[in-house]
Amino acid sequence: MSSAMPAPAQSRMLLSGNDAVARAVWESGVKVAAAYPGTPATEMLEAISTYPDVYAEWSVNEKVSLEVAIGAAYSGSRAFCSMKHVGMNVASDALMTLTLTGVIGGLVIAIADDVGLSSSQNEQDSRYWGRFGHLPIFEPADSQEAYDMTKAAFEVSERFQVPVILRMTTRICHVKAMCTVGERVPHEATGFKKDPARWVMTPAGAGKRIPLMFERDAQLRAESEASAWNVTEAGSDRRIGYLTSGPAWMHVREAFPNAPVLKLGMAYPLPIEKIKAFAATVDELVVVEETEPLIETEIKAAGVACIGKDILPRQGELAPAVIAPAIAKLLGEPAPQGAAKTIPIAPAQVFPRPPTMCVACPHLGVYYTLSQIKNTYIAGDIGCYTLGAGHPWNALDTTISMGASMGIALGLDKGRSDADKDKRILAVIGDSTFMHMGMQGLLDMVYNGGNVTVMLLDNRAVGMTGGQNNPGNGRDIHGQPAPRIDFAKLVEGLGVKKERIHVVNPYELPKLFKTIREEIKIPEVSVIITDQPCVLVQDYVKQHPVEVIDDKCTGCGNCVEVGCPAIHVMRREKAVKPSGKEVELQFVQIETAACTGCNLCVQPCAPGAIVPADTSKPLRLIKH
Amino acid sequence: MENQVTNILVVGIGGQGVMTATEILAEAAIALGQDVKKTEVAGMAQRGGVVSSHLRFGPKVLSPQITCGTADLLLAFESAEALRWCHYLKPGALVLMNTAKLVPPVVNIGLYDYPADPVEEIRKRGFEVRAFDAMEIAMSLGEIKLGNTVMLGALGDHLPFPAENLLDAIVKRFSARKPALVELNRKAFAAGRAAAASQQNQKEAA
């Protein structure tokens, strides 16, 4: 959470890119800011919500957040909207016609690309939206630029009456760097002016706006040519000149301190004449851009010879360690020498440490149960519960996009071949994802007579992004009371039969198991709602921890299958069952210092070896 | 051009306080008027994943990322993570590490093995190691959460600025947030510093 709010003007602080944008949004006099949480963009709106004089909201999805911002900008107020890269796929329907109407109040849309895939399902390049939507793009390289360019973007947005994209990446959003901040300047709105020819996009109206968009393109190209954000940095080594934008600029400067560089800050439309002039001053032009070859393709089409993705990767970050060897090869030099450019010591082979579900997570009960039910296909969705695809549960078979579990489950049902005729189809979706984009899919499933059992995991938070509030937990972005949606009523309203809707406590394994077993046999749409809160949010109440009685543990390993990180295997032994089958026994202990007493492991424990911990002794930290 | 930037890599797993420790270290460098960049490579770190926090400071810092083979110091909150990241160091550089072993579910269920002797494996790669049980030290002071400050204390004598500057940053942070804990943190810092120093003495004696 930002601490920028109390800082006076001229303060120089260590700010993340997200916090720097938030400060600039506040200083720019923005009236409305809206977003749906998504890594790495989440903290922009979280920070904005701590400032006074800005209306901030968690919207139910990115499209709604953009539409809220558009309405505010139509009314002449300044507006801001932020999202992760894939969020724009959802919001793009509004974006692609917004470009025709334009705006009155400045509208800046921050899109955060997850270059390097820290927490996303793909690595798409959001700079395409500028090209697709005829919209200018600013590309900051660090926190100070994120701050400065946000302010510049509002100015450009108002001057050209065009929404502006601020293209962030994980390496800007989450890097903390020094940033000097300024003063807030209130922005006076003009008020909404009725103008159907502009605001009502019928075919006739849109047809008249398209030529205006092309005129604006030309004006923005001229702006880009003259922009002080597109700047040439002189260098003594003219063998290669670098054309770059965003965080790649820092990496280029780090790796090649003596090279000439043309840095694009207002990176779209491209300043072609400036680029041509720069290219003429160097022997070879290399384009360094994350991730797709957009600049490269466009300047080649404009007749500028350059090298780009034929030597640099189209995936991931272009860190110094990536670009330096590629350039050395281009120059016909040996691989870079010296500690700075090589890896002197080979990395050690160490086990992977993938993210896990938390101790006592309510999803553990769901996935433990799903892993015990055979003959299923389980369509998954996006959130913490995507981790159910991993060990030890292996209980999730698909994930592509927000809300997709609904449609994919219906498609698996309707598209099933004879080979799958006995398969039970389930869908697993979280509360927030369901409200984001799952409700329509469920409606479709009901309307079209699907045979799917939907697990709606209501943990009362947007868990994976840090437990943000949503309409399911009755709190707004500030933690203040808000209307709380009733999921059972909601799904009934979407047409699910009342007797097919069950609200189950996911810590009560026998009931959960029985309910799922019964519902998957009924060839209709069922919805099983689990109703216990995320262990990381305020609604969660810790219970008395449990421990293992060593003498009673038979090593059956049932509790290990729950997948709780507080359960530790301390000893393994080979044994032969009466049937002659060889098994590995796993003798366990529970880290009582971490255990919150959810009792999930107690229930499958065959010998009853897991009991309430003796808390008169110090809580146990497991030492391996 | 002489590279005057100091590169410190701080590693561990989500929830151990790696990012906070790096933030305090950054505050110490800022107080000395340095340019600072701090970046995490943390894939869903809150869920028990690997966290590696890169801190670079000096007169002017460009790229926030430490390139493999250029780190001046590695501060590791967990043993296997020390081994995982040690190749980021300059040859022969110093590893300050907690001997705690945090075993993830993939090891727990038998899919992978935990390295038998991480300290030895790091030494074999030519790095200097000071290993100590930061949690034990913290518990002896009566509060497990002091482990973070113990780790920073271990770093105290190995920075390009005096340990007192780092201690000042810790004291400043706790004075603002939890003044009652300032004295305990001073003790934890001193204990961490002593733990790292005593290993040096052992080595010299040997």
Interface residues (C-beta under 8 A of the other chain):
Chain A: L14 G116 S118 S119 D142 R171 H174 V175 K176 A177 M178 M250 H251 R253 E254 A255 P257 E317 A319 P320 A321 A339 A340 K341 T342 I343 P344 I345 A346 P347 A348 V350 F351 P352 R353 P354 P355 T356 M357 C358 C384 L387 H391 P392 M464 G466 L536 V560 G563 P565 I567 H568 V569 R572 E584 Q586 A593 L621 I622 K623 H624
Chain B: M1 N3 I13 G14 E23 A26 E27 I30 D35 V36 K37 K38 T39 E40 V41 A42 G43 M44 A45 Q46 R47 G48 G49 V50 V61 L62 S63 P64 Q65 T67 C68 G69 T70 A80 E81 L83 R84 C86 H87 L89 K90 P91 A100 K101 V103 P104 P105 V106 V107 N108 I109 G110 L111 Y112 D113 Y114 P115 E121 R125 G126 F127 M135 I144
